[in-house]
Amino acid sequence: MLCKKLHHAAYRCRDAAETVKFYTEVLGLKFSHAMGEDHVPSTGKYSPHVHIFFEMEDGSSIAFFECPQDPGEPSGRDPGTPDWVQHFAFEVESVEVLLQAKADLEARGLKVIGPTNHDDFIESIYFFDPSGHRLELTARTCHDPVRLKSFEDEAPQVLALWEKTHDWSQRHLLFGSRSGYQRDQAANKEVSA
């Protein structure tokens, strides 16, 4: 496989120093690198900026640009895109760690949504950083290799149902019910037929 792992994903931030403080003090990431230019190295466009990196335990990173002379929202979102769509999701060790993180974040005055169960696959909480980026902390809740393989096997069926309907009004064809994710093998066969 060409791509070995995520090196970094980069977004814009409102203020680099504020961002460093948040990601190191609130989330405990390592502030691993900072660099700046007056011109964008890849395009040559004039855009004074600082580029900051935060490393996680596995060596992957997230990064931000502070671009004070460029127009646009610090969150980088198109105003028409819902604020829950674009986000960083960080994996934590367990649901217990997730719940403790929620309590710690709330103790810092952050509004936290969740925990939210996603198909018995992961459990997540959500909050925003100072630039308006949505963040997710998530813990894996499915550790059964057979179930994980069934998720992988049904992914093309989920996509096929979406391509056919572009809504979930017929989710019962795949999941056997009009809400939730209960699997009904007979329903799965209907969609793939």
TIMARMAR-820917 format. One record per atom (N, C-alpha, C): atom name; x, y, z. Coordinates in steps of 0.001 Angstrom, whole numbers, m for minus. Last residue first. Example, Ala and Ser with C-alpha at 12.3 -4.5 7.8 and 13.67 -1.06 7.14 Angstrom:
<nodes>
atom, x, y, z
N, 12850, m2250, 7080
CA, 13670, m1060, 7140
C, 12900, 30, 7870
N, 13190, m5690, 7800
CA, 12300, m4500, 7800
C, 13200, m3300, 7800
</nodes>
This chain:
<nodes>
atom, x, y, z
N, m29295, m7917, m3642
CA, m29868, m8617, m4801
C, m30100, m7684, m5961
N, m28524, m6419, m1510
CA, m27452, m6881, m2396
C, m28002, m7561, m3648
N, m30986, m5969, m279
CA, m30250, m4848, m845
C, m29210, m5314, m1842
N, m31749, m8550, 596
CA, m32610, m7781, m309
C, m31821, m6681, m1010
N, m29787, m9295, 2426
CA, m29818, m9989, 1151
C, m30667, m9241, 131
N, m30408, m7700, 4611
CA, m29136, m7497, 3922
C, m29144, m8138, 2540
N, m32812, m8874, 5419
CA, m32829, m7522, 4858
C, m31551, m7256, 4086
N, m31848, m11259, 6436
CA, m32758, m11289, 5291
C, m32803, m9925, 4626
N, m30335, m10406, 8631
CA, m29655, m10983, 7474
C, m30553, m11049, 6247
N, m30503, m7510, 10220
CA, m31404, m8599, 9861
C, m30843, m9176, 8576
N, m29135, m5557, 12769
CA, m28938, m6279, 11514
C, m29937, m7414, 11390
N, m29901, m2396, 13929
CA, m30074, m3829, 14131
C, m29944, m4525, 12794
N, m29434, 353, 14129
CA, m28571, m457, 13281
C, m28699, m1940, 13577
N, m31998, 2939, 14000
CA, m30956, 2122, 14613
C, m30216, 1278, 13606
N, m35118, 2513, 12258
CA, m34166, 3310, 13027
C, m33135, 2376, 13630
N, m36578, 685, 10881
CA, m36592, 2052, 10361
C, m35694, 2999, 11151
N, m34872, m2454, 10298
CA, m35741, m1577, 11076
C, m35623, m163, 10522
N, m33131, m3840, 8703
CA, m34258, m4568, 9256
C, m35183, m3736, 10122
N, m31004, m2700, 7362
CA, m30845, m2955, 8790
C, m32042, m3633, 9440
N, m31780, m2591, 4641
CA, m30440, m3010, 5026
C, m30378, m3463, 6473
N, m34413, m1871, 4587
CA, m33948, m2844, 3599
C, m32574, m3398, 3969
N, m34603, 152, 6446
CA, m35066, m1169, 6849
C, m34633, m2248, 5855
N, m33933, 2451, 5108
CA, m32872, 1790, 5873
C, m33278, 388, 6320
N, m35359, 4133, 3485
CA, m35473, 2700, 3217
C, m34410, 1899, 3974
N, m34714, 6662, 4269
CA, m36115, 6263, 4375
C, m36314, 4766, 4135
N, m32300, 7979, 4309
CA, m32384, 6708, 5015
C, m33825, 6236, 5168
N, m31146, 9081, 1078
CA, m31698, 9336, 2407
C, m31824, 7971, 3083
N, m30362, 8233, m1411
CA, m29818, 9494, m878
C, m30576, 9990, 348
N, m31031, 5807, m2721
CA, m32072, 6623, m2081
C, m31633, 8033, m1699
N, m28817, 4629, m4036
CA, m30172, 4381, m4545
C, m31173, 5402, m4005
N, m26663, 5330, m2489
CA, m26682, 5731, m3900
C, m28083, 5604, m4498
N, m27389, 4026, m87
CA, m27288, 5482, m143
C, m27367, 5975, m1580
N, m27208, 1351, m886
CA, m28496, 1878, m443
C, m28493, 3401, m518
N, m24441, 1282, m1464
CA, m25415, 1006, m2525
C, m26797, 1547, m2152
N, m23330, 1765, 1075
CA, m23117, 2726, m2
C, m24135, 2529, m1120
N, m24177, m580, 2326
CA, m24598, 716, 2865
C, m24468, 1778, 1777
N, m22802, m2432, 755
CA, m24271, m2440, 759
C, m24825, m1119, 1289
N, m20100, m1881, 1373
CA, m20585, m1656, 9
C, m22119, m1647, m89
N, m20223, m2593, 4216
CA, m19962, m1214, 3778
C, m20393, m971, 2329
N, m20424, m5240, 4914
CA, m21674, m4535, 4604
C, m21446, m3116, 4088
N, m17769, m6003, 5391
CA, m18516, m6645, 4311
C, m19780, m5876, 3938
N, m17146, m4436, 7621
CA, m16403, m4245, 6370
C, m17188, m4814, 5189
N, m18894, m5552, 9491
CA, m18988, m4123, 9156
C, m18315, m3855, 7812
N, m17881, m8153, 9537
CA, m19238, m7942, 8999
C, m19457, m6464, 8661
N, m15415, m7694, 10736
CA, m15433, m8166, 9345
C, m16822, m7972, 8740
N, m16337, m7005, 13279
CA, m15603, m6010, 12488
C, m15577, m6407, 11013
N, m17427, m9471, 14032
CA, m18307, m8308, 13852
C, m17623, m7229, 13017
N, m15059, m10957, 14165
CA, m16151, m11390, 13279
C, m17081, m10213, 12996
N, m13512, m9632, 16129
CA, m13056, m9684, 14735
C, m14154, m10094, 13750
N, m14691, m7446, 18479
CA, m14937, m8787, 17959
C, m14531, m8844, 16482
N, m14706, m4986, 19505
CA, m13397, m5639, 19476
C, m13500, m7062, 18924
N, m16249, m1974, 19542
CA, m16326, m3304, 18937
C, m14916, m3863, 18827
N, m15583, 450, 20502
CA, m16414, m386, 21364
C, m16594, m1787, 20792
N, m13039, 2853, 20634
CA, m13584, 1676, 19935
C, m14399, 854, 20924
N, m13749, 6199, 21326
CA, m13210, 4927, 21818
C, m13852, 3796, 21027
N, m12952, 9596, 20565
CA, m13701, 8378, 20314
C, m12976, 7164, 20872
N, m13536, 12979, 20420
CA, m12753, 11941, 21088
C, m13587, 10679, 20970
N, m13580, 15493, 18026
CA, m14230, 14275, 18517
C, m13185, 13452, 19247
N, m14127, 18917, 17340
CA, m13236, 17833, 17734
C, m14052, 16682, 18285
N, m14557, 21501, 15041
CA, m15195, 20472, 15845
C, m14197, 19360, 16101
N, m13158, 24674, 15254
CA, m13044, 23333, 14684
C, m13712, 22342, 15615
N, m13095, 27222, 16324
CA, m14370, 26726, 15827
C, m14287, 25382, 15127
N, m10814, 28008, 17541
CA, m11023, 28500, 16176
C, m12343, 28028, 15579
N, m10802, 26677, 20034
CA, m11006, 28125, 19995
C, m11233, 28715, 18601
N, m12766, 23636, 19360
CA, m11555, 24344, 19772
C, m11773, 25856, 19632
N, m15673, 21931, 20624
CA, m15029, 22809, 19660
C, m13763, 23425, 20230
N, m16746, 18455, 20914
CA, m16588, 19812, 21439
C, m15831, 20622, 20386
N, m18043, 15185, 21627
CA, m17739, 16265, 20686
C, m17651, 17607, 21399
N, m17458, 11649, 21992
CA, m17892, 12935, 22533
C, m17390, 14018, 21585
N, m18423, 8242, 21112
CA, m17742, 9517, 20906
C, m18321, 10646, 21732
N, m17771, 4883, 20385
CA, m18505, 5793, 21265
C, m17730, 7104, 21253
N, m18103, 2587, 17625
CA, m17339, 3527, 18445
C, m18306, 4312, 19326
N, m19903, 492, 17139
CA, m18584, 474, 16516
C, m17635, 1365, 17314
N, m22555, 659, 17700
CA, m21758, m260, 18519
C, m20357, m471, 17932
N, m23357, 2869, 16152
CA, m23513, 1524, 15600
C, m22746, 461, 16394
N, m22118, 5031, 18120
CA, m22207, 4940, 16664
C, m22177, 3470, 16257
N, m23249, 6729, 20878
CA, m22938, 5399, 20370
C, m23141, 5408, 18859
N, m21952, 9516, 22477
CA, m22832, 9060, 21415
C, m22345, 7708, 20913
N, m21760, 11181, 25664
CA, m21279, 10253, 24654
C, m22385, 9769, 23700
N, m22456, 14360, 24029
CA, m22220, 12932, 24092
C, m22037, 12460, 25521
N, m20762, 17427, 23860
CA, m21918, 16647, 23419
C, m21541, 15168, 23522
N, m19668, 19961, 25989
CA, m19368, 18658, 25403
C, m20676, 17951, 25075
N, m18290, 23072, 26420
CA, m19561, 22381, 26198
C, m19250, 21098, 25432
N, m15783, 23776, 28839
CA, m16143, 23461, 27460
C, m17497, 22742, 27420
N, m14840, 24226, 31399
CA, m15856, 25131, 30873
C, m16249, 24873, 29426
N, m13267, 22380, 32498
CA, m12575, 23523, 31909
C, m13557, 24527, 31299
N, m15099, 20450, 33096
CA, m14523, 21178, 34225
C, m13745, 22408, 33747
N, m15446, 19393, 30550
CA, m16534, 20193, 31133
C, m16034, 21005, 32329
N, m13027, 17998, 30377
CA, m13322, 19087, 29434
C, m14416, 20001, 29987
N, m13355, 16097, 32436
CA, m12247, 17055, 32479
C, m12504, 18253, 31570
N, m15583, 14651, 31514
CA, m15648, 15359, 32800
C, m14555, 16422, 32885
N, m14481, 13628, 29123
CA, m15672, 14485, 29097
C, m15761, 15297, 30390
N, m12431, 12055, 30158
CA, m12094, 13215, 29322
C, m13280, 14173, 29248
N, m13948, 10074, 31368
CA, m13124, 10946, 32212
C, m12737, 12206, 31449
N, m15048, 8918, 29082
CA, m15938, 9541, 30068
C, m15174, 10463, 31013
N, m12686, 7950, 27859
CA, m13562, 8905, 27163
C, m14451, 9653, 28157
N, m11838, 6076, 29704
CA, m10987, 7247, 29449
C, m11815, 8342, 28772
N, m13966, 4261, 29355
CA, m13713, 4867, 30671
C, m12860, 6131, 30530
N, m13631, 3461, 26753
CA, m14823, 4249, 27080
C, m14633, 4935, 28433
N, m10115, 3882, 25897
CA, m11283, 3113, 26323
C, m12463, 4052, 26564
N, m8096, 5485, 24619
CA, m7859, 4087, 24973
C, m9123, 3274, 25248
N, m9151, 7486, 21784
CA, m8662, 7325, 23147
C, m8697, 5837, 23495
N, m8634, 9079, 18684
CA, m8972, 7850, 19408
C, m8354, 7873, 20801
N, m10066, 11998, 17432
CA, m8914, 11412, 18102
C, m9362, 10173, 18864
N, m11057, 13635, 14595
CA, m11477, 12618, 15564
C, m10224, 11946, 16113
N, m11810, 16828, 13447
CA, m10744, 15901, 13781
C, m11333, 14911, 14781
N, m14284, 17752, 10952
CA, m13779, 17591, 12316
C, m12552, 16700, 12365
N, m17087, 18823, 9270
CA, m15627, 18865, 9235
C, m15093, 18771, 10661
N, m19832, 18596, 10341
CA, m19264, 17760, 9286
C, m17742, 17686, 9358
N, m20994, 20321, 12114
CA, m20640, 19001, 12625
C, m19900, 18146, 11596
N, m21804, 22652, 10860
CA, m20601, 22708, 11701
C, m20172, 21351, 12247
N, m22702, 22268, 7392
CA, m23028, 22164, 8819
C, m21766, 22065, 9672
N, m21841, 24634, 4958
CA, m21579, 23290, 5464
C, m21905, 23231, 6952
N, m22106, 27280, 4303
CA, m23244, 26399, 4052
C, m23054, 24980, 4557
N, m19636, 28453, 4788
CA, m20762, 28785, 5667
C, m21988, 27889, 5466
N, m16978, 26212, 4763
CA, m17920, 26921, 3919
C, m19130, 27225, 4797
N, m14456, 26457, 7224
CA, m15687, 25845, 6713
C, m16402, 26785, 5766
N, m12292, 27592, 8434
CA, m12110, 27080, 7080
C, m13357, 26473, 6479
N, m12203, 28811, 10840
CA, m12566, 27391, 10849
C, m12372, 26767, 9474
N, m11679, 31448, 10145
CA, m10596, 30647, 10730
C, m10917, 29153, 10751
N, m13014, 32393, 6949
CA, m13251, 32005, 8336
C, m12077, 31208, 8883
N, m11484, 34907, 4838
CA, m12119, 33632, 5146
C, m12226, 33382, 6630
N, m8376, 36286, 3518
CA, m9793, 36330, 3903
C, m10299, 34945, 4269
N, m5093, 36648, 4960
CA, m5991, 36006, 3993
C, m7433, 36088, 4463
N, m3456, 37567, 6908
CA, m3766, 38486, 5820
C, m4712, 37901, 4772
N, m3028, 35504, 8804
CA, m3746, 36713, 9192
C, m4125, 37654, 8051
N, m3090, 32432, 9100
CA, m2905, 33227, 7876
C, m3618, 34568, 8061
N, m1903, 29720, 10701
CA, m2468, 31039, 10985
C, m2083, 31912, 9800
N, m2575, 26351, 10188
CA, m1981, 27557, 9613
C, m2675, 28762, 10210
N, m1909, 23232, 11836
CA, m2726, 24417, 11602
C, m1890, 25498, 10935
N, m2160, 19657, 12126
CA, m1405, 20887, 11905
C, m2377, 22019, 11611
N, m1642, 16530, 13719
CA, m2549, 17498, 13134
C, m1760, 18789, 13035
N, 87, 13385, 13180
CA, m36, 14768, 13634
C, m1272, 15443, 13052
N, 1422, 10253, 14379
CA, 629, 11051, 13440
C, 409, 12441, 14038
N, 2644, 8944, 16466
CA, 3493, 9669, 15524
C, 2729, 10459, 14484
N, 1024, 7864, 18385
CA, 1420, 6979, 17283
C, 2302, 7668, 16248
N, 512, 10053, 20098
CA, 1315, 8931, 20565
C, 1820, 8044, 19429
N, 705, 13044, 18049
CA, 42, 12105, 18938
C, 960, 10925, 19234
N, 1789, 16426, 17635
CA, 1975, 14993, 17429
C, 1246, 14181, 18491
N, 1142, 19287, 15834
CA, 926, 18625, 17120
C, 937, 17120, 16890
N, 2493, 22174, 14226
CA, 2200, 20740, 14229
C, 2078, 20217, 15652
N, 1916, 25151, 12316
CA, 2231, 24497, 13581
C, 1730, 23053, 13585
N, 2946, 27751, 10407
CA, 2406, 26392, 10266
C, 2865, 25617, 11500
N, 2143, 31085, 9679
CA, 2899, 30168, 10517
C, 2165, 28827, 10444
N, 2382, 33358, 6858
CA, 1691, 32373, 7692
C, 2686, 31685, 8621
N, 1721, 35529, 4184
CA, 2471, 35307, 5420
C, 1696, 34375, 6357
N, 1456, 35034, 1131
CA, 522, 34746, 2209
C, 1330, 34479, 3465
N, 1867, 35031, m2260
CA, 2168, 35806, m1059
C, 1074, 35563, m30
N, 2468, 31903, m3834
CA, 1539, 32991, m3521
C, 1972, 33705, m2237
N, 3943, 29656, m4374
CA, 4610, 30941, m4528
C, 3729, 32135, m4185
N, 3055, 27075, m3991
CA, 2431, 27875, m5057
C, 3137, 29196, m5330
N, 4577, 25846, m1985
CA, 4119, 25039, m3124
C, 3580, 25874, m4274
N, 5184, 27869, m60
CA, 6246, 27162, m766
C, 5774, 26413, m2012
N, 3755, 31002, 22
CA, 3409, 29587, 102
C, 4459, 28802, m696
N, 5701, 33497, 1634
CA, 5100, 32977, 406
C, 4830, 31486, 594
N, 6658, 33799, 4137
CA, 5876, 34916, 3591
C, 5151, 34500, 2321
N, 6494, 31167, 6597
CA, 6945, 31709, 5314
C, 6123, 32947, 4993
N, 7404, 28960, 9289
CA, 6659, 30048, 8688
C, 7292, 30513, 7401
N, 6858, 26324, 11651
CA, 7628, 26949, 10574
C, 6774, 28034, 9956
N, 7135, 23997, 14268
CA, 6546, 25253, 13789
C, 7458, 25801, 12703
N, 6447, 20962, 16005
CA, 7144, 21707, 14957
C, 6383, 22988, 14637
N, 5151, 19803, 18221
CA, 6342, 19168, 17668
C, 7091, 19988, 16637
N, 3581, 19658, 21030
CA, 3838, 20729, 20059
C, 5184, 20396, 19431
N, 1701, 16845, 21773
CA, 3063, 17385, 21757
C, 3157, 18449, 20661
N, m1444, 17112, 23541
CA, m635, 16761, 22379
C, 738, 17416, 22471
N, m3311, 17603, 25586
CA, m2049, 16953, 25912
C, m1223, 16517, 24720
N, m5684, 18983, 25440
CA, m5649, 17622, 24901
C, m4328, 16901, 25129
N, m5107, 21345, 26928
CA, m6415, 20685, 27039
C, m6351, 19234, 26573
N, m2384, 21988, 26386
CA, m2899, 21968, 27753
C, m4211, 21207, 27898
N, m2042, 21653, 23578
CA, m1075, 21081, 24527
C, m1674, 20962, 25922
N, m4272, 22864, 22390
CA, m3948, 21477, 22042
C, m2921, 20845, 22976
N, m4300, 25482, 23645
CA, m5436, 24571, 23697
C, m5005, 23119, 23478
N, m1744, 26564, 23001
CA, m2180, 26445, 24394
C, m3307, 25410, 24523
N, m1854, 26562, 20202
CA, m837, 25776, 20902
C, m1269, 25535, 22346
N, m3965, 28401, 19844
CA, m4113, 27020, 19386
C, m3100, 26110, 20074
N, m2848, 30751, 20777
CA, m4056, 30231, 21434
C, m4247, 28752, 21090
N, m814, 30984, 18848
CA, m471, 30824, 20270
C, m1642, 30252, 21052
N, m2312, 31271, 16423
CA, m1406, 30141, 16631
C, m1093, 29919, 18107
N, m5629, 31906, 15848
CA, m4462, 32432, 16546
C, m3559, 31256, 16913
N, m7385, 30563, 14106
CA, m7549, 31995, 14344
C, m6270, 32610, 14902
N, m6260, 28183, 11637
CA, m6628, 28568, 12997
C, m6704, 30088, 13097
N, m6954, 25646, 9169
CA, m6588, 27015, 9524
C, m6973, 27268, 10985
N, m5600, 22312, 9089
CA, m6682, 23275, 9009
C, m6123, 24658, 9325
N, m4291, 19199, 8035
CA, m4080, 20600, 8382
C, m5331, 21431, 8144
N, m3094, 16105, 9127
CA, m4191, 16796, 8462
C, m4076, 18240, 8928
N, m212, 14001, 8696
CA, m947, 15099, 9329
C, m2127, 15499, 8476
N, 174, 11209, 8179
CA, 1244, 12041, 8717
C, 621, 13239, 9424
N, m1422, 8166, 8469
CA, m1641, 9598, 8378
C, m429, 10317, 8949
N, 489, 5607, 6794
CA, m330, 6094, 7898
C, m554, 7584, 7674
N, 1187, 4718, 4147
CA, 1505, 3920, 5329
C, 680, 4305, 6545
N, 152, 4438, 928
CA, 4, 5283, 2118
C, 164, 4447, 3371
N, 573, 2195, m827
CA, 1356, 3426, m930
C, 1330, 4239, 361
N, 846, m1176, 0
CA, 0, 0, 0
C, 894, 1244, 0
</nodes>
